[in-house]
Every structure is written in structure tokens, then in C-alpha cells.
Amino acid sequence: MKQWSKLAAIALVVSTFAWSAGTAWADIDDSCTLNGVPLHGKVKFVDSFPDFKVKVVSSFPDLKVKHVTSFPDDCGEWQIVDSFPDFTVKFVDSFPDFTIKYVDSFPGVN
């Protein structure tokens, strides 16, 4: 009986870790900010020292993102820049800060 409970506990820990490895734990609030940073504006993609690590998904994103060429004023509107960004992003496959899906219309929080 003791071995069964140990195995069950180990299985629970392993399955929880496996599930969370691909899941973002974003606390994007109603004002479309995460950790006090608005998730719209000028964005620079970087390979190191990002403000946020992001995973692109095809369904159930934390944030729907629309690329714009000017005036990225609404939630989820990103203008890609090389200098003077509002925040920086690194694309990752696991342990993201939040997930995104690219859209052509209706960007923002689900």
C-alpha cells in the first residue's frame, strides 16, 4: 500500500510538470498589461534578455496579436521595430510568460 501511494504521488508530480511545461501562467489583466507593461506598442524581437518569453500557438492563446505598421494603440497591436521598443520579446517553445496567436482582426485578450 505504501508503494502504491508513493507511485501515485510521483505520477501526479510528473504529470503536473509535463502539463505546465507547455502552459503559460499569464496574468494579463483587463487593461491589457502584464507585470505593469502594456501589451501593445512597439516591439523588438530579441534572442537574449527579453522582457517577455512568448510561445506562438494556433488555439487558446493568452493574447491575440495583430501586426500594424503605425499607431499600435490598442490591446494586442504590435508594431515591429529595430530600435526604441516599448518592450522586447523572445520566442520560445517551452516555459513562456504568455502565448500568442497572430490574427488579422480583433486583437486582444480572450
N, C-alpha and C positions, 0 to 999 in steps of 0.2 A: 504494500500500500504506500509506503514512503517513497519507493522508487517511482511509482505512478504519479504522485503529486510533484516530485521533482521534475519528471519529464514534462508534465503538463505546464509547469511554471516556465521551464526553458522554452517550450514551444510557443507559449504566449509572448515571451520577451522577443524571440526571434521573429515571429510573425508581425509584431508591432513595429520592430525596427525595419523590417522589409517593407511594410506598408508606408512608413513615414519617410523612407529614403526617396520616394518619388513624389511626395506630397509637400506642398508649400504650406507654411504656417503664417500666412499673411494676415495682418490686422489692418487692412486698408479700411479707413473709416469713411463716413458719409461725405466728408469734404474731399475725398479722393487723395488722402495723404497717407504715407507710411513713414513712421518714425519722424514725423514733422516735415517731411519732404513732399511737396505736391507732385503727383504722378502725371503731370503734363508739362510741356515746355520743351526746351532744347536738350537733346540727349546725345551723349557721345558714347560709342561702343568702345570698350577697353578690354585688354587682356589681363590687367592686374590692378589691384587696389580699386575695385568698383564701389560705388555707393550701394548698388543692389546687384544680386545674382538672380538671373531670370531664366526660366525654362519656357520654351515655346511649346504649346500643346494645341491639339486640334479640338478638344472639348473640355468643358468645365473649367475655364480659366478664371483666375482671380481678377484679371483686368483685360478688357478688350482694347487693343491699341490700333489707332489709325495713323498712318504716316501722312503728315501735311508738309507743305513747303513754306508756309508762313502762318503766323498767328496761332501758335499751339496753346490756346487759352482754355479749352475745355478738357474735362477729365478724359484721359486716355489718348489725347492728341500729342504725338511726338514729332518734333522736327529734328532730323538727324544733322548734327553739326560736328566740325572738327575742332572748334575752339570755343571757349566761353560757354560750356554747357551748364544747364541748371542742375543736372545730375548725370552720373555715369552708370553704365550697365555692362555686365559681363554675362554672356550666355553660358549656361551650364546644363549638364544632363541630370545631375542629382543635387539634392540639398539646396534648392533655390529659395530665395526670400519670398518670391511670388511667381505665379505662372501668368503667361500672356497668350493671347490669340490675336493674330492680325485680322482686322476687318476693314471693309470698305466703307461701312456706315455704322452709326450708332456705337461709337466707342464708349468706354466707361466701365464702371463696376457692375457686376451681375446683380 
